[in-house]
């Protein structure tokens, strides 16, 4: 039986440089009930995530009226607010997320 050669650390590093692992995004969207602006924000971020981050994101939608403790803990001052927890740094984006260029920049995707 032939033995497989074990890859060296340098070879592994060079392979990672060629094909870097895809980062996983953890997002929280704070909304205020079923307001028109909140519904637009949900729709906009879901669309963007499926187009740009398919299979590598977690999106939690949090209603500020139902979970006020999370609002305080995350220092949310307005809704809708999108919080990108991972990858670092933590970023907060306000509004209905309709300006795709700004959202992509805020998520470090551009």
Helices and strands as residue ranges (DSSP letters): H 9-18, E 25-31, H 36-52, E 57-63, H 68-73, E 81-86, E 91-94, H 100-106
